[in-house]
Amino acid sequence: MEFNKKHLGLKLAISTLLVVGLVAGILNFHSIKTWASKRYFSIRMGPTLMDNVVDVPPWVDISKPLSILFIGTDKGSIPGEEGYTRSDVMILASINVVFKKAVLVSIPRDTKVTIPDYGTQKINAAHSFNGPQGTIDAVEGITGFEINHYAEVDLEAFKKVVDALGGVPFHVDSTINDPLAGYLPKGDYPLNGDQALILCRARETLPRGDLDRIDNQKKFLKAVMQKTVGIRDLETLLNILDAAVQYLQTTMQSDMIFELAEYLRGMKVEDVEFATLPGDSPVASAGQPWYFVYDPEATAQLFSNIKEYCSTKPPQQQEDGEEEANIEIDRSLVRLKVLNGARWGGMASKIADEFRDKGYIDIESGDAANIYPETTIYYAPNQKDQAKAAAYDLNPEADYILTEDAYVASSNQADVVVVIGKDYTSP
């Protein structure tokens, strides 16, 4: 099946992340095998280096975070196409090798930015106008985060790496039947490259379009990491590396990738946090393009936390989240109401189903009377623990507003009322 350029969904930038994880696996082998694989990898990496393409400050102090911008482009979607094309996926990774932690922030392709000489544009146009350097400049401009390295992949890398992994175990929450991406039934099974592409491409039939697609990409990337860390067969590792580097262009030398993998030896999937650029998606005026409008204040706070703590939250909020995770309540006894305050069709019923999967029985869903910019959780008196548990079950990485309000609870005949706001992202 062929797709036009506009809807060629996923160019998920997982290849370089996989390279680091796979090299870390190689380092667990005997030193002679490590040396041999390093030599092999260096030879294969040769044609992929982006010499003199971008101007980025080198990462020289391992006590400071290493930042890598991962990009997936449209290149190759149209036969014979030349020059720079738009980027479909942007993931800014910050890695702290001292604490063996990382944060991956997805940047929506439709984020509204100003590009010199081109005016107001969507951020994915920065690559087509000014190539990799233009993309780096645009991302640094909205995040205030200095980028040390750049990596670019295409569609084939994604499919081939997934197939080389032997498929990736994944739970598909609901059946996908997207006219542009394809069909994928609900269930638990290993996704092959084509199936994974459907999961991560689909956006036309999702309530929040590209934002929901980003959530699916983050979930799948986490599943890929979980699969990768368990591989210990050298031949399999090299086959996957082979699949990745054929379609990878990066500023990172092979020696640096091995050095980084050595630093991160022992790092767990749980040590990687995922986030999306904070912002909103207002309805566009008639005849005007739709943009994702990032929140400068929230974005500055997010990247300040990442730079200082290598986390999306400061330590106190991290501890609060751990406390909420340990709350022991009988979810089957909680009267829960989920209201759609974001106006994305079907959102409340979808989230209600996810709560049912986590043990809630007495649960109803509906629409809120007003649009909510922020997800808010109301609770009846003496139901704070139940509200904390619901907040954690909704998304353990988010920081939602919790408010005691007897009137809201009683009028909805519930102990806890979860109002989904426009800031909501799935875990």
C-alpha positions in Angstrom: 0.0 0.0 0.0 1.3 3.4 -0.9 0.6 6.7 0.9 1.1 10.2 -0.2 3.7 12.5 1.3 1.2 14.5 3.4 0.1 11.5 5.3 3.2 9.4 5.5 3.0 9.2 9.2 5.8 7.7 11.2 9.5 8.4 10.8 9.9 7.5 14.5 13.4 8.4 15.6 14.2 5.2 17.5 17.2 4.0 15.6 19.9 5.9 17.4 18.2 5.2 20.8 18.3 1.5 19.8 21.9 1.8 18.8 22.9 3.0 22.2 20.8 0.3 23.9 22.1 -2.5 21.7 25.7 -1.4 22.1 25.1 -1.5 25.8 24.0 -5.1 25.4 27.1 -5.9 23.3 29.3 -4.6 26.2 28.0 -7.4 28.3 29.9 -9.9 26.1 33.5 -11.0 26.3 35.9 -8.2 25.6 37.1 -9.8 22.3 33.6 -9.9 21.0 33.1 -6.4 22.1 36.2 -5.3 20.2 35.0 -7.2 17.1 31.5 -5.7 17.2 32.9 -2.3 17.7 35.1 -2.6 14.6 32.2 -3.9 12.6 30.0 -1.1 13.8 32.6 1.6 13.0 32.8 0.4 9.4 29.0 0.3 9.0 28.7 3.8 10.6 31.1 5.4 8.2 28.7 6.6 5.5 26.2 7.8 8.0 28.2 10.6 9.6 26.9 14.1 9.0 30.3 15.9 8.7 30.0 19.7 8.4 26.2 19.6 8.1 25.3 21.1 11.5 27.0 23.4 14.0 26.5 22.0 17.5 28.5 22.5 20.7 30.4 19.3 21.6 29.5 17.4 24.7 32.8 17.5 26.7 31.7 17.5 30.4 30.0 14.2 31.4 28.7 15.8 34.6 26.3 17.8 32.4 23.4 16.4 30.4 23.9 15.2 26.9 21.1 16.4 24.5 20.3 14.6 21.2 17.7 15.7 18.8 16.1 12.8 16.9 14.3 13.5 13.7 12.2 11.5 11.2 11.8 13.1 7.8 9.6 12.8 4.7 12.7 12.0 2.5 12.0 9.0 0.2 8.2 9.4 0.4 8.1 10.6 -3.2 10.3 8.7 -5.7 13.1 10.9 -7.1 12.5 13.7 -4.6 15.6 15.7 -3.9 16.7 18.2 -1.2 15.4 18.7 2.3 11.9 17.7 3.3 9.6 18.2 6.3 10.2 16.4 9.5 7.4 14.2 10.8 8.7 13.4 14.3 10.9 15.3 16.7 12.2 13.8 20.0 14.6 15.8 22.2 16.5 13.5 24.5 18.4 14.6 27.5 20.7 12.0 29.1 22.5 12.2 32.4 25.2 9.6 32.4 26.1 10.2 36.1 22.7 9.2 37.4 21.9 6.9 34.4 18.7 8.7 33.7 17.1 10.2 30.6 14.1 12.3 29.5 12.6 12.1 26.1 10.4 15.0 25.0 8.2 14.8 21.9 7.6 18.0 20.0 4.4 18.0 17.9 5.1 18.5 14.2 2.5 21.3 14.0 4.0 23.4 16.8 3.7 27.1 15.9 7.1 28.9 15.5 8.6 31.8 13.7 11.3 30.9 11.2 13.7 33.6 10.0 12.8 34.8 6.4 9.7 32.6 6.4 7.5 34.0 9.2 5.0 32.0 11.1 5.3 28.3 10.3 4.7 24.8 11.7 8.0 23.6 13.2 8.2 20.6 10.8 8.8 23.1 8.0 12.1 24.2 9.5 13.8 21.1 8.0 12.5 21.7 4.5 13.6 25.3 4.6 17.0 25.1 6.3 17.8 21.4 6.8 19.1 19.9 10.0 20.5 23.2 11.2 17.2 24.9 10.8 15.5 22.2 12.8 18.1 22.5 15.6 17.7 26.3 15.7 13.9 26.0 15.8 13.9 23.5 18.7 16.5 25.4 20.6 14.5 28.5 20.1 11.3 27.2 21.8 13.0 25.0 24.5 16.0 27.1 25.4 17.9 23.8 25.5 21.3 23.5 24.0 21.5 20.5 21.6 24.8 18.6 21.4 24.0 16.0 18.7 21.6 15.3 15.9 20.3 12.1 14.4 18.0 11.6 11.4 16.3 8.4 10.3 13.6 7.4 7.8 10.7 5.0 7.5 12.6 1.9 6.4 14.8 2.1 9.5 11.7 1.8 11.7 10.2 -1.2 10.0 13.5 -3.1 9.6 14.6 -2.6 13.2 11.2 -3.8 14.5 11.4 -6.9 12.3 15.0 -7.5 13.2 13.8 -7.5 16.9 11.5 -10.4 16.0 8.5 -8.2 16.7 7.6 -6.1 19.8 5.0 -7.3 22.4 2.4 -4.6 22.7 -1.2 -4.0 24.0 -3.4 -2.3 21.5 -6.0 -0.4 23.6 -8.6 -0.2 20.9 -9.0 -1.3 17.2 -7.4 1.1 14.7 -9.2 1.5 11.4 -7.5 4.5 9.9 -8.1 5.1 6.1 -4.6 6.4 5.7 -2.6 4.2 8.1 -4.4 0.9 8.0 -6.2 -1.6 10.2 -5.0 -3.0 13.5 -7.3 -5.0 15.9 -7.4 -4.5 19.6 -5.4 -7.0 21.6 -2.1 -8.2 22.9 0.4 -9.6 20.4 3.9 -8.9 19.0 3.8 -6.2 16.4 5.9 -6.6 13.2 7.3 -3.7 11.3 4.2 -3.0 9.2 1.8 -3.4 12.2 3.9 -1.1 14.4 3.9 1.4 11.6 0.0 1.4 11.6 0.0 1.9 15.3 2.4 4.8 15.2 1.1 6.4 12.0 -2.6 6.5 12.8 -4.0 10.0 13.7 -6.9 10.7 11.3 -9.4 8.8 13.5 -7.9 9.6 16.9 -9.7 12.2 19.1 -6.7 14.5 19.4 -5.0 13.7 16.1 -1.2 14.1 16.2 -1.1 14.4 20.0 -2.7 10.9 20.4 -0.3 9.7 17.8 2.6 11.0 19.9 1.2 9.1 22.9 1.1 5.9 20.9 4.7 6.5 19.7 5.9 7.0 23.3 4.2 3.8 24.5 5.7 1.8 21.6 9.2 3.3 22.1 9.0 2.1 25.7 8.0 -1.4 24.6 10.9 -1.4 22.1 13.3 -0.5 24.9 11.9 -3.3 27.1 12.4 -5.8 24.3 15.9 -4.6 23.5 17.4 -4.8 27.0 16.6 -8.5 27.1 18.6 -9.4 24.0 21.9 -11.2 24.8 22.6 -13.0 21.5 25.5 -11.2 19.7 24.3 -12.2 16.2 20.8 -10.8 16.8 22.3 -7.6 18.2 24.5 -7.1 15.1 21.6 -7.8 12.8 19.6 -5.1 14.5 22.5 -2.7 14.4 22.9 -3.5 10.7 19.2 -2.6 10.1 19.5 0.6 12.1 22.7 2.1 10.7 21.7 1.6 7.1 19.1 4.4 7.4 20.7 6.5 10.1 22.5 9.9 9.7 24.0 11.4 12.8 26.7 13.6 14.2 27.8 11.0 16.7 30.9 9.0 15.9 30.8 5.2 16.6 33.5 5.6 19.4 31.2 8.1 21.2 28.2 5.7 20.9 30.2 2.9 22.5 31.5 5.3 25.2 28.0 6.5 25.9 26.7 2.9 26.1 29.5 2.1 28.6 28.4 5.0 30.8 24.8 3.8 30.7 25.6 0.2 31.4 22.9 -1.0 33.9 20.4 1.7 33.1 16.8 0.4 33.3 13.8 1.3 31.1 12.2 2.7 34.3 15.0 5.3 34.3 13.7 6.9 31.1 10.9 9.5 31.4 8.6 10.5 28.5 7.0 13.9 28.0 5.3 16.0 25.4 6.0 19.7 24.8 3.4 21.6 27.0 0.8 23.5 25.1 -2.7 23.7 23.6 -4.4 23.0 20.3 -7.1 25.7 19.8 -9.6 25.4 17.1 -8.4 27.3 14.0 -10.5 30.1 12.5 -12.2 29.3 9.2 -9.7 29.2 6.4 -6.7 29.3 8.8 -4.1 26.6 9.4 -4.3 24.6 12.6 -1.3 24.9 15.0 -0.2 23.4 18.2 0.6 26.4 20.4 3.2 25.7 23.0 3.1 27.2 26.5 6.4 29.2 26.9 6.1 29.3 30.8 5.4 25.6 31.2 8.0 24.7 28.6 10.6 26.8 30.4 9.7 25.0 33.7 9.8 21.6 32.0 13.3 22.1 30.6 14.6 23.7 33.7 13.6 20.6 35.6 15.2 18.4 33.0 18.4 20.4 33.1 18.6 20.5 36.9 17.1 17.2 37.9 17.1 15.1 34.7 13.4 14.7 35.4 10.2 16.3 34.3 9.5 17.2 38.0 11.5 18.5 40.9 12.4 16.0 43.7 9.4 16.9 45.9 6.9 16.2 43.2 8.7 13.0 42.4 8.4 11.9 46.0 4.7 12.9 46.0 4.2 10.7 42.9 5.9 7.7 44.6 3.6 8.2 47.6 0.5 8.2 45.4 1.7 5.1 43.7 1.8 3.3 47.1 -1.7 4.2 48.1 -3.6 1.0 48.7 -7.4 1.3 48.2 -10.1 -0.9 46.9 -10.8 0.6 43.5 -13.9 -1.5 43.0 -15.5 0.5 45.8 -14.8 4.0 44.4 -17.7 5.7 42.7 -16.0 7.4 39.7 -17.2 9.9 37.1 -15.2 10.8 34.1 -16.1 14.0 32.2 -14.8 15.2 28.9 -13.7 18.8 29.3 -11.5 18.8 26.3 -14.2 18.3 23.7 -12.3 15.5 21.9 -15.0 13.1 20.8 -15.1 9.8 22.7 -12.4 10.8 25.2 -14.4 10.3 28.4 -15.7 6.9 27.5 -12.2 5.8 26.3 -10.6 6.8 29.6 -13.5 5.2 31.6 -12.7 1.9 29.9 -9.0 2.3 30.9 -10.1 2.9 34.5 -12.2 -0.3 34.3 -9.1 -2.2 33.2 -7.5 -1.0 36.5 -10.2 -2.3 38.8 -12.9 0.4 38.9 -16.4 -1.0 38.6 -18.8 1.8 39.6 -17.9 4.3 36.8 -19.8 6.6 34.5 -18.7 9.0 31.8 -20.1 12.1 30.1 -19.3 15.7 29.0 -18.3 18.6 31.2 -20.4 21.7 31.1 -17.4 23.8 30.1 -14.1 23.4 28.4 -11.2 22.8 30.8 -7.7 23.9 29.9 -6.3 21.7 32.7 -7.3 18.2 33.8 -8.9 18.6 37.3 -9.9 15.9 39.8 -12.6 16.8 42.3 -13.3 14.6 45.3 -15.8 14.3 48.2 -14.8 14.9 51.8 -12.6 12.0 53.2 -11.9 10.8 49.6 -8.5 12.4 49.0 -6.6 9.0 48.9 -9.2 7.8 46.3 -8.5 11.0 44.3 -4.8 10.5 44.4 -5.2 6.9 43.3 -7.3 8.0 40.3 -4.8 10.7 39.4 -2.0 8.1 39.4 -4.1 5.7 37.4 -4.9 8.4 34.9 -1.2 9.2 34.3 1.5 8.5 37.0 3.8 11.0 35.3 1.4 14.0 35.3 0.7 16.6 37.9 -3.0 17.1 38.0 -5.1 19.6 40.0 -6.8 17.9 43.0 -9.7 19.8 44.6 -12.0 18.8 47.4 -15.5 19.9 46.3 -18.5 18.2 48.0 -21.0 19.9 45.6 -19.3 18.7 42.4 -19.0 15.2 43.9 -22.6 15.0 45.1 -24.1 16.5 42.0 -22.4 13.8 40.0 -23.2 11.1 42.5 -19.5 10.2 42.8 -16.7 10.0 45.2 -14.2 11.2 42.6 -14.9 13.3 39.5 -12.2 13.3 36.8 -12.5 16.1 34.3 -10.3 15.6 31.3 -8.7 18.9 30.2 -6.9 19.9 27.0 -3.6 19.3 28.7 -4.3 15.6 29.1 -1.7 13.1 27.7 -1.9 9.4 28.2 0.9 7.6 30.1 
